[in-house]
Amino acid sequence: MDRGDDAIGPLCADALQNRKIPSRTIRGDTSEILDAWHTAQHVIMVDAIVTGQAPPGTLHCLEARDQRFRPAMARCSATGLGLVQAMKLAPLLKCMPTSMLLIGLEAGNFEWASTLSQPVAAAMPQLVEAIVLEWQRLVAAPAR
């Protein structure tokens, strides 16, 4: 069961599937993340983000090579450690994607069995559109 704004990822994946854009929902376990990355050249991760520096509903787009990128701010697992551990292990296991983008919304409500907070629900269309644009850019880019 998702907790409030933690449902950002699965809800976004459903919206992307409806638009015929491939997506995969994972729960944030390190091995599950690494498995998803193993065959991926480009990864767009979508998650609830907690920076404590922005109001709920704020859109964040960070590339893995960006200095502001901190894997622990993504809520991809209950502890937030799944992505942190995957980022450390991926280069060693030779499964680090060529490009990696974390797109998400600043979240604030993580209560069990609650719905998205109003600011996050209102920002979901903007989140989906940001991912669609990034996906279209990746599809149109020449293969390397």
Number of C-alpha atoms within 10 A of each C-alpha: 8 16 16 20 28 28 17 25 24 18 15 21 18 16 17 18 13 10 11 9 14 11 16 12 14 14 14 21 19 20 14 15 20 24 14 16 20 15 11 15 13 15 17 18 23 27 26 28 29 19 16 11 8 15 15 23 24 17 20 19 18 17 16 15 11 10 8 9 15 16 19 18 18 29 25 26 17 12 12 17 19 23 26 16 17 23 18 11 16 18 11 9 11 11 19 22 17 11 14 18 19 21 24 31 31 27 28 22 18 17 13 11 10 15 17 22 16 12 17 26 16 12 17 20 12 15 22 20 13 17 22 15 11 15 17 12 11 14 10 9 9 7 6 5
